[in-house]
Amino acid sequence: MTKKECGSSIVLGCRYHGWSYDTRGNLIKAPEFENIAGFEKEKNGLWEVNTEIREGMVFVNFDAKRGVESVNLRESQDALIRWDMGLMKCIAGWKIEAPVNWKFFGKCILL
C-alpha cells in the first residue's frame, strides 16, 4: 500500500503490519521485529513475480519455476492482436471502497 492514489512511490508498505519495502522488494522497516534476535531483514523481502506485457495487457505468473511465456492464450492471443489492445487507452475508471479483507478479495478472484 502506498499513500498515493496514483503515480509512483519509492516505498511500499503494509498498513496492517507496518512493514515497508523499497522499490527492489528489500525490507526496510519491520516494527516489532527489529529487536528480535535472529530476525534478518535480508531474508524477509518480497520475492520476484514473473510478468510479461502482451498487447498492452499485463500477465502475471506466481510460479517462481516458470516464466509467463509458458501461458498459452490460444485464440485469445489472436483477438488481442486483432483488436489492437496494445494501442488502447483508458477513458474511464472507477474506485470502490468497501470494508473487506484483501485475503477474501484475492480468494474470490481465484475461484
N, CA, C and O atoms as a GROMACS GRO file, in nm:
protein
  444
    1MET      N    1   0.084  -0.117   0.000
    1MET     CA    2   0.000   0.000   0.000
    1MET      C    3   0.089   0.123   0.000
    1MET      O    4   0.184   0.133   0.078
    2THR      N    5   0.059   0.214  -0.086
    2THR     CA    6   0.127   0.343  -0.084
    2THR      C    7   0.027   0.448  -0.037
    2THR      O    8  -0.093   0.422  -0.034
    3LYS      N    9   0.075   0.563  -0.001
    3LYS     CA   10  -0.015   0.669   0.042
    3LYS      C   11  -0.069   0.747  -0.077
    3LYS      O   12  -0.161   0.828  -0.062
    4LYS      N   13  -0.013   0.723  -0.194
    4LYS     CA   14  -0.058   0.792  -0.315
    4LYS      C   15  -0.169   0.710  -0.381
    4LYS      O   16  -0.169   0.587  -0.377
    5GLU      N   17  -0.262   0.780  -0.442
    5GLU     CA   18  -0.369   0.711  -0.513
    5GLU      C   19  -0.324   0.668  -0.652
    5GLU      O   20  -0.375   0.570  -0.706
    6CYS      N   21  -0.229   0.741  -0.710
    6CYS     CA   22  -0.177   0.703  -0.841
    6CYS      C   23  -0.035   0.759  -0.854
    6CYS      O   24   0.010   0.838  -0.772
    7GLY      N   25   0.033   0.717  -0.958
    7GLY     CA   26   0.169   0.763  -0.981
    7GLY      C   27   0.270   0.660  -0.934
    7GLY      O   28   0.244   0.540  -0.939
    8SER      N   29   0.385   0.706  -0.890
    8SER     CA   30   0.490   0.616  -0.845
    8SER      C   31   0.528   0.646  -0.701
    8SER      O   32   0.498   0.754  -0.649
    9SER      N   33   0.594   0.551  -0.638
    9SER     CA   34   0.634   0.566  -0.499
    9SER      C   35   0.764   0.490  -0.478
    9SER      O   36   0.790   0.392  -0.547
   10ILE      N   37   0.845   0.535  -0.384
   10ILE     CA   38   0.970   0.464  -0.357
   10ILE      C   39   0.957   0.369  -0.238
   10ILE      O   40   1.051   0.296  -0.206
   11VAL      N   41   0.839   0.368  -0.174
   11VAL     CA   42   0.817   0.280  -0.059
   11VAL      C   43   0.682   0.211  -0.074
   11VAL      O   44   0.581   0.274  -0.106
   12LEU      N   45   0.681   0.081  -0.050
   12LEU     CA   46   0.558   0.002  -0.047
   12LEU      C   47   0.542  -0.047   0.096
   12LEU      O   48   0.631  -0.112   0.150
   13GLY      N   49   0.430  -0.017   0.158
   13GLY     CA   50   0.412  -0.053   0.298
   13GLY      C   51   0.283  -0.127   0.325
   13GLY      O   52   0.186  -0.113   0.251
   14CYS      N   53   0.283  -0.205   0.429
   14CYS     CA   54   0.165  -0.278   0.475
   14CYS      C   55   0.105  -0.200   0.593
   14CYS      O   56   0.169  -0.187   0.697
   15ARG      N   57  -0.016  -0.151   0.576
   15ARG     CA   58  -0.080  -0.074   0.684
   15ARG      C   59  -0.113  -0.161   0.804
   15ARG      O   60  -0.118  -0.112   0.916
   16TYR      N   61  -0.136  -0.288   0.781
   16TYR     CA   62  -0.172  -0.378   0.891
   16TYR      C   63  -0.051  -0.412   0.978
   16TYR      O   64  -0.057  -0.398   1.100
   17HIS      N   65   0.058  -0.456   0.915
   17HIS     CA   66   0.177  -0.499   0.989
   17HIS      C   67   0.279  -0.386   1.010
   17HIS      O   68   0.360  -0.393   1.102
   18GLY      N   69   0.274  -0.284   0.925
   18GLY     CA   70   0.369  -0.173   0.936
   18GLY      C   71   0.502  -0.200   0.868
   18GLY      O   72   0.594  -0.119   0.880
   19TRP      N   73   0.514  -0.311   0.796
   19TRP     CA   74   0.639  -0.341   0.726
   19TRP      C   75   0.647  -0.253   0.601
   19TRP      O   76   0.545  -0.222   0.540
   20SER      N   77   0.769  -0.213   0.564
   20SER     CA   78   0.790  -0.130   0.446
   20SER      C   79   0.901  -0.189   0.360
   20SER      O   80   0.997  -0.248   0.411
   21TYR      N   81   0.886  -0.173   0.230
   21TYR     CA   82   0.980  -0.227   0.133
   21TYR      C   83   1.022  -0.119   0.035
   21TYR      O   84   0.946  -0.026   0.007
   22ASP      N   85   1.146  -0.131  -0.016
   22ASP     CA   86   1.190  -0.037  -0.118
   22ASP      C   87   1.146  -0.086  -0.255
   22ASP      O   88   1.076  -0.187  -0.265
   23THR      N   89   1.185  -0.015  -0.360
   23THR     CA   90   1.140  -0.049  -0.496
   23THR      C   91   1.199  -0.179  -0.549
   23THR      O   92   1.155  -0.227  -0.654
   24ARG      N   93   1.296  -0.237  -0.480
   24ARG     CA   94   1.354  -0.365  -0.521
   24ARG      C   95   1.300  -0.480  -0.438
   24ARG      O   96   1.342  -0.594  -0.455
   25GLY      N   97   1.207  -0.451  -0.345
   25GLY     CA   98   1.148  -0.555  -0.262
   25GLY      C   99   1.223  -0.583  -0.133
   25GLY      O  100   1.187  -0.674  -0.059
   26ASN      N  101   1.328  -0.504  -0.106
   26ASN     CA  102   1.404  -0.523   0.017
   26ASN      C  103   1.325  -0.468   0.136
   26ASN      O  104   1.270  -0.358   0.128
   27LEU      N  105   1.320  -0.543   0.244
   27LEU     CA  106   1.254  -0.498   0.366
   27LEU      C  107   1.336  -0.386   0.428
   27LEU      O  108   1.454  -0.404   0.456
   28ILE      N  109   1.273  -0.269   0.449
   28ILE     CA  110   1.348  -0.158   0.508
   28ILE      C  111   1.301  -0.125   0.649
   28ILE      O  112   1.372  -0.060   0.725
   29LYS      N  113   1.180  -0.170   0.685
   29LYS     CA  114   1.131  -0.144   0.820
   29LYS      C  115   1.034  -0.255   0.860
   29LYS      O  116   0.946  -0.294   0.784
   30ALA      N  117   1.053  -0.307   0.983
   30ALA     CA  118   0.965  -0.413   1.035
   30ALA      C  119   0.940  -0.390   1.184
   30ALA      O  120   1.004  -0.454   1.268
   31PRO      N  121   0.848  -0.299   1.218
   31PRO     CA  122   0.820  -0.272   1.359
   31PRO      C  123   0.788  -0.401   1.435
   31PRO      O  124   0.730  -0.494   1.379
   32GLU      N  125   0.826  -0.406   1.559
   32GLU     CA  126   0.805  -0.520   1.648
   32GLU      C  127   0.901  -0.636   1.619
   32GLU      O  128   0.910  -0.728   1.700
   33PHE      N  129   0.971  -0.634   1.507
   33PHE     CA  130   1.064  -0.742   1.474
   33PHE      C  131   1.209  -0.694   1.476
   33PHE      O  132   1.300  -0.776   1.482
   34GLU      N  133   1.229  -0.565   1.472
   34GLU     CA  134   1.363  -0.509   1.460
   34GLU      C  135   1.459  -0.555   1.571
   34GLU      O  136   1.579  -0.570   1.546
   35ASN      N  137   1.408  -0.576   1.691
   35ASN     CA  138   1.494  -0.614   1.803
   35ASN      C  139   1.484  -0.762   1.842
   35ASN      O  140   1.531  -0.801   1.948
   36ILE      N  141   1.424  -0.842   1.758
   36ILE     CA  142   1.414  -0.986   1.786
   36ILE      C  143   1.543  -1.054   1.741
   36ILE      O  144   1.586  -1.038   1.626
   37ALA      N  145   1.603  -1.129   1.831
   37ALA     CA  146   1.728  -1.200   1.799
   37ALA      C  147   1.706  -1.296   1.683
   37ALA      O  148   1.609  -1.373   1.682
   38GLY      N  149   1.794  -1.292   1.586
   38GLY     CA  150   1.788  -1.383   1.473
   38GLY      C  151   1.702  -1.335   1.358
   38GLY      O  152   1.705  -1.396   1.250
   39PHE      N  153   1.625  -1.228   1.376
   39PHE     CA  154   1.544  -1.177   1.266
   39PHE      C  155   1.634  -1.103   1.168
   39PHE      O  156   1.707  -1.012   1.206
   40GLU      N  157   1.628  -1.143   1.041
   40GLU     CA  158   1.713  -1.082   0.939
   40GLU      C  159   1.626  -1.019   0.830
   40GLU      O  160   1.552  -1.087   0.761
   41LYS      N  161   1.637  -0.889   0.818
   41LYS     CA  162   1.561  -0.817   0.715
   41LYS      C  163   1.590  -0.873   0.576
   41LYS      O  164   1.502  -0.883   0.491
   42GLU      N  165   1.717  -0.908   0.554
   42GLU     CA  166   1.759  -0.956   0.421
   42GLU      C  167   1.684  -1.082   0.378
   42GLU      O  168   1.671  -1.108   0.258
   43LYS      N  169   1.634  -1.160   0.471
   43LYS     CA  170   1.565  -1.285   0.439
   43LYS      C  171   1.413  -1.269   0.438
   43LYS      O  172   1.340  -1.367   0.421
   44ASN      N  173   1.365  -1.147   0.455
   44ASN     CA  174   1.221  -1.125   0.463
   44ASN      C  175   1.171  -1.022   0.364
   44ASN      O  176   1.072  -0.953   0.389
   45GLY      N  177   1.239  -1.011   0.252
   45GLY     CA  178   1.195  -0.920   0.147
   45GLY      C  179   1.087  -0.983   0.061
   45GLY      O  180   1.048  -1.098   0.083
   46LEU      N  181   1.040  -0.908  -0.034
   46LEU     CA  182   0.940  -0.958  -0.129
   46LEU      C  183   1.010  -1.041  -0.236
   46LEU      O  184   1.125  -1.013  -0.271
   47TRP      N  185   0.944  -1.140  -0.288
   47TRP     CA  186   1.003  -1.222  -0.394
   47TRP      C  187   0.959  -1.170  -0.530
   47TRP      O  188   0.857  -1.104  -0.544
   48GLU      N  189   1.040  -1.203  -0.629
   48GLU     CA  190   1.013  -1.159  -0.765
   48GLU      C  191   0.895  -1.235  -0.824
   48GLU      O  192   0.879  -1.355  -0.801
   49VAL      N  193   0.813  -1.164  -0.899
   49VAL     CA  194   0.698  -1.223  -0.966
   49VAL      C  195   0.722  -1.212  -1.115
   49VAL      O  196   0.759  -1.105  -1.165
   50ASN      N  197   0.701  -1.321  -1.187
   50ASN     CA  198   0.720  -1.321  -1.332
   50ASN      C  199   0.606  -1.245  -1.400
   50ASN      O  200   0.489  -1.279  -1.380
   51THR      N  201   0.640  -1.144  -1.478
   51THR     CA  202   0.539  -1.067  -1.550
   51THR      C  203   0.580  -1.052  -1.696
   51THR      O  204   0.698  -1.062  -1.731
   52GLU      N  205   0.481  -1.028  -1.778
   52GLU     CA  206   0.507  -1.004  -1.921
   52GLU      C  207   0.393  -0.918  -1.975
   52GLU      O  208   0.277  -0.938  -1.937
   53ILE      N  209   0.425  -0.824  -2.062
   53ILE     CA  210   0.322  -0.741  -2.125
   53ILE      C  211   0.301  -0.794  -2.266
   53ILE      O  212   0.395  -0.801  -2.346
   54ARG      N  213   0.176  -0.829  -2.296
   54ARG     CA  214   0.139  -0.876  -2.430
   54ARG      C  215   0.023  -0.792  -2.478
   54ARG      O  216  -0.082  -0.785  -2.414
   55GLU      N  217   0.040  -0.728  -2.591
   55GLU     CA  218  -0.066  -0.647  -2.650
   55GLU      C  219  -0.128  -0.551  -2.550
   55GLU      O  220  -0.250  -0.532  -2.548
   56GLY      N  221  -0.044  -0.489  -2.465
   56GLY     CA  222  -0.092  -0.390  -2.371
   56GLY      C  223  -0.152  -0.445  -2.243
   56GLY      O  224  -0.195  -0.368  -2.157
   57MET      N  225  -0.155  -0.576  -2.227
   57MET     CA  226  -0.208  -0.637  -2.106
   57MET      C  227  -0.094  -0.697  -2.024
   57MET      O  228   0.002  -0.750  -2.081
   58VAL      N  229  -0.104  -0.689  -1.892
   58VAL     CA  230   0.000  -0.741  -1.805
   58VAL      C  231  -0.040  -0.882  -1.760
   58VAL      O  232  -0.149  -0.901  -1.706
   59PHE      N  233   0.047  -0.978  -1.784
   59PHE     CA  234   0.024  -1.116  -1.742
   59PHE      C  235   0.120  -1.147  -1.628
   59PHE      O  236   0.237  -1.111  -1.632
   60VAL      N  237   0.068  -1.214  -1.526
   60VAL     CA  238   0.145  -1.244  -1.406
   60VAL      C  239   0.144  -1.393  -1.382
   60VAL      O  240   0.041  -1.459  -1.396
   61ASN      N  241   0.261  -1.448  -1.346
   61ASN     CA  242   0.273  -1.590  -1.310
   61ASN      C  243   0.342  -1.596  -1.175
   61ASN      O  244   0.459  -1.558  -1.163
   62PHE      N  245   0.271  -1.644  -1.072
   62PHE     CA  246   0.328  -1.651  -0.938
   62PHE      C  247   0.414  -1.775  -0.916
   62PHE      O  248   0.475  -1.789  -0.810
   63ASP      N  249   0.420  -1.864  -1.013
   63ASP     CA  250   0.504  -1.983  -1.004
   63ASP      C  251   0.648  -1.943  -1.035
   63ASP      O  252   0.680  -1.911  -1.150
   64ALA      N  253   0.733  -1.943  -0.934
   64ALA     CA  254   0.871  -1.897  -0.950
   64ALA      C  255   0.952  -1.986  -1.044
   64ALA      O  256   1.056  -1.944  -1.094
   65LYS      N  257   0.906  -2.108  -1.068
   65LYS     CA  258   0.982  -2.202  -1.151
   65LYS      C  259   0.966  -2.176  -1.300
   65LYS      O  260   1.051  -2.216  -1.380
   66ARG      N  261   0.857  -2.111  -1.340
   66ARG     CA  262   0.830  -2.092  -1.482
   66ARG      C  263   0.807  -1.946  -1.514
   66ARG      O  264   0.762  -1.869  -1.430
   67GLY      N  265   0.838  -1.908  -1.636
   67GLY     CA  266   0.813  -1.772  -1.681
   67GLY      C  267   0.671  -1.758  -1.732
   67GLY      O  268   0.597  -1.856  -1.743
   68VAL      N  269   0.632  -1.638  -1.764
   68VAL     CA  270   0.498  -1.611  -1.813
   68VAL      C  271   0.479  -1.665  -1.954
   68VAL      O  272   0.368  -1.698  -1.994
   69GLU      N  273   0.588  -1.675  -2.028
   69GLU     CA  274   0.577  -1.720  -2.166
   69GLU      C  275   0.516  -1.860  -2.177
   69GLU      O  276   0.475  -1.902  -2.286
   70SER      N  277   0.509  -1.934  -2.066
   70SER     CA  278   0.450  -2.067  -2.070
   70SER      C  279   0.298  -2.061  -2.079
   70SER      O  280   0.233  -2.164  -2.102
   71VAL      N  281   0.240  -1.942  -2.061
   71VAL     CA  282   0.095  -1.927  -2.070
   71VAL      C  283   0.056  -1.922  -2.217
   71VAL      O  284   0.101  -1.835  -2.291
   72ASN      N  285  -0.029  -2.015  -2.259
   72ASN     CA  286  -0.074  -2.021  -2.397
   72ASN      C  287  -0.215  -1.965  -2.404
   72ASN      O  288  -0.308  -2.023  -2.348
   73LEU      N  289  -0.231  -1.854  -2.472
   73LEU     CA  290  -0.362  -1.789  -2.479
   73LEU      C  291  -0.449  -1.841  -2.593
   73LEU      O  292  -0.566  -1.805  -2.603
   74ARG      N  293  -0.394  -1.923  -2.678
   74ARG     CA  294  -0.464  -1.980  -2.793
   74ARG      C  295  -0.534  -1.871  -2.874
   74ARG      O  296  -0.471  -1.775  -2.917
   75GLU      N  297  -0.665  -1.886  -2.897
   75GLU     CA  298  -0.739  -1.792  -2.981
   75GLU      C  299  -0.750  -1.653  -2.919
   75GLU      O  300  -0.773  -1.555  -2.990
   76SER      N  301  -0.733  -1.642  -2.787
   76SER     CA  302  -0.738  -1.511  -2.722
   76SER      C  303  -0.624  -1.423  -2.770
   76SER      O  304  -0.641  -1.302  -2.785
   77GLN      N  305  -0.507  -1.481  -2.792
   77GLN     CA  306  -0.391  -1.404  -2.840
   77GLN      C  307  -0.423  -1.341  -2.975
   77GLN      O  308  -0.388  -1.225  -2.998
   78ASP      N  309  -0.488  -1.414  -3.063
   78ASP     CA  310  -0.526  -1.360  -3.194
   78ASP      C  311  -0.623  -1.243  -3.178
   78ASP      O  312  -0.614  -1.144  -3.250
   79ALA      N  313  -0.718  -1.255  -3.084
   79ALA     CA  314  -0.815  -1.148  -3.061
   79ALA      C  315  -0.746  -1.023  -3.008
   79ALA      O  316  -0.779  -0.912  -3.049
   80LEU      N  317  -0.651  -1.041  -2.917
   80LEU     CA  318  -0.578  -0.926  -2.863
   80LEU      C  319  -0.505  -0.851  -2.975
   80LEU      O  320  -0.505  -0.728  -2.977
   81ILE      N  321  -0.446  -0.925  -3.065
   81ILE     CA  322  -0.373  -0.863  -3.177
   81ILE      C  323  -0.472  -0.796  -3.272
   81ILE      O  324  -0.450  -0.683  -3.315
   82ARG      N  325  -0.582  -0.866  -3.305
   82ARG     CA  326  -0.682  -0.814  -3.399
   82ARG      C  327  -0.746  -0.684  -3.347
   82ARG      O  328  -0.775  -0.594  -3.426
   83TRP      N  329  -0.768  -0.674  -3.218
   83TRP     CA  330  -0.833  -0.556  -3.159
   83TRP      C  331  -0.733  -0.445  -3.125
   83TRP      O  332  -0.772  -0.341  -3.071
   84ASP      N  333  -0.605  -0.464  -3.156
   84ASP     CA  334  -0.502  -0.365  -3.126
   84ASP      C  335  -0.504  -0.324  -2.979
   84ASP      O  336  -0.499  -0.205  -2.948
   85MET      N  337  -0.512  -0.420  -2.890
   85MET     CA  338  -0.520  -0.394  -2.746
   85MET      C  339  -0.401  -0.311  -2.698
   85MET      O  340  -0.416  -0.231  -2.605
   86GLY      N  341  -0.286  -0.328  -2.759
   86GLY     CA  342  -0.168  -0.253  -2.718
   86GLY      C  343  -0.179  -0.103  -2.743
   86GLY      O  344  -0.106  -0.025  -2.683
   87LEU      N  345  -0.270  -0.063  -2.831
   87LEU     CA  346  -0.287   0.078  -2.864
   87LEU      C  347  -0.403   0.144  -2.789
   87LEU      O  348  -0.420   0.266  -2.796
   88MET      N  349  -0.483   0.065  -2.718
   88MET     CA  350  -0.599   0.120  -2.648
   88MET      C  351  -0.558   0.206  -2.529
   88MET      O  352  -0.455   0.182  -2.466
   89LYS      N  353  -0.639   0.305  -2.500
   89LYS     CA  354  -0.618   0.395  -2.387
   89LYS      C  355  -0.738   0.386  -2.294
   89LYS      O  356  -0.851   0.365  -2.338
   90CYS      N  357  -0.712   0.401  -2.166
   90CYS     CA  358  -0.819   0.403  -2.067
   90CYS      C  359  -0.893   0.537  -2.076
   90CYS      O  360  -0.830   0.643  -2.068
   91ILE      N  361  -1.025   0.534  -2.091
   91ILE     CA  362  -1.101   0.659  -2.100
   91ILE      C  363  -1.191   0.678  -1.978
   91ILE      O  364  -1.250   0.786  -1.960
   92ALA      N  365  -1.203   0.577  -1.894
   92ALA     CA  366  -1.286   0.590  -1.773
   92ALA      C  367  -1.235   0.492  -1.669
   92ALA      O  368  -1.171   0.392  -1.702
   93GLY      N  369  -1.264   0.521  -1.546
   93GLY     CA  370  -1.224   0.432  -1.438
   93GLY      C  371  -1.318   0.449  -1.321
   93GLY      O  372  -1.402   0.540  -1.321
   94TRP      N  373  -1.306   0.364  -1.224
   94TRP     CA  374  -1.389   0.377  -1.105
   94TRP      C  375  -1.314   0.326  -0.985
   94TRP      O  376  -1.221   0.247  -0.996
   95LYS      N  377  -1.357   0.372  -0.870
   95LYS     CA  378  -1.295   0.334  -0.744
   95LYS      C  379  -1.405   0.284  -0.651
   95LYS      O  380  -1.509   0.348  -0.636
   96ILE      N  381  -1.380   0.170  -0.591
   96ILE     CA  382  -1.478   0.113  -0.498
   96ILE      C  383  -1.411   0.100  -0.362
   96ILE      O  384  -1.302   0.043  -0.350
   97GLU      N  385  -1.474   0.153  -0.260
   97GLU     CA  386  -1.424   0.138  -0.124
   97GLU      C  387  -1.523   0.053  -0.047
   97GLU      O  388  -1.643   0.079  -0.048
   98ALA      N  389  -1.472  -0.050   0.019
   98ALA     CA  390  -1.558  -0.139   0.096
   98ALA      C  391  -1.479  -0.196   0.213
   98ALA      O  392  -1.358  -0.215   0.203
   99PRO      N  393  -1.546  -0.225   0.322
   99PRO     CA  394  -1.478  -0.282   0.440
   99PRO      C  395  -1.457  -0.432   0.424
   99PRO      O  396  -1.525  -0.512   0.488
  100VAL      N  397  -1.363  -0.471   0.338
  100VAL     CA  398  -1.336  -0.612   0.313
  100VAL      C  399  -1.191  -0.644   0.343
  100VAL      O  400  -1.105  -0.556   0.344
  101ASN      N  401  -1.164  -0.770   0.367
  101ASN     CA  402  -1.030  -0.819   0.391
  101ASN      C  403  -0.968  -0.854   0.256
  101ASN      O  404  -1.031  -0.924   0.177
  102TRP      N  405  -0.848  -0.806   0.226
  102TRP     CA  406  -0.785  -0.833   0.097
  102TRP      C  407  -0.770  -0.982   0.070
  102TRP      O  408  -0.772  -1.024  -0.046
  103LYS      N  409  -0.755  -1.064   0.176
  103LYS     CA  410  -0.740  -1.208   0.156
  103LYS      C  411  -0.869  -1.267   0.099
  103LYS      O  412  -0.864  -1.356   0.014
  104PHE      N  413  -0.982  -1.217   0.145
  104PHE     CA  414  -1.111  -1.262   0.093
  104PHE      C  415  -1.126  -1.222  -0.053
  104PHE      O  416  -1.171  -1.302  -0.135
  105PHE      N  417  -1.088  -1.099  -0.084
  105PHE     CA  418  -1.098  -1.049  -0.221
  105PHE      C  419  -1.012  -1.134  -0.315
  105PHE      O  420  -1.055  -1.170  -0.424
  106GLY      N  421  -0.888  -1.164  -0.272
  106GLY     CA  422  -0.798  -1.246  -0.353
  106GLY      C  423  -0.853  -1.384  -0.376
  106GLY      O  424  -0.837  -1.441  -0.484
  107LYS      N  425  -0.919  -1.441  -0.275
  107LYS     CA  426  -0.977  -1.574  -0.289
  107LYS      C  427  -1.090  -1.572  -0.391
  107LYS      O  428  -1.106  -1.668  -0.467
  108CYS      N  429  -1.170  -1.466  -0.393
  108CYS     CA  430  -1.279  -1.454  -0.489
  108CYS      C  431  -1.227  -1.454  -0.632
  108CYS      O  432  -1.288  -1.513  -0.721
  109ILE      N  433  -1.114  -1.387  -0.654
  109ILE     CA  434  -1.056  -1.380  -0.788
  109ILE      C  435  -1.008  -1.518  -0.833
  109ILE      O  436  -1.018  -1.551  -0.951
  110LEU      N  437  -0.958  -1.598  -0.741
  110LEU     CA  438  -0.903  -1.729  -0.778
  110LEU      C  439  -1.011  -1.833  -0.804
  110LEU      O  440  -0.982  -1.936  -0.866
  111LEU      N  441  -1.132  -1.809  -0.761
  111LEU     CA  442  -1.240  -1.908  -0.778
  111LEU      C  443  -1.286  -1.921  -0.920
  111LEU      O  444  -1.375  -2.001  -0.949
   0.00000   0.00000   0.00000
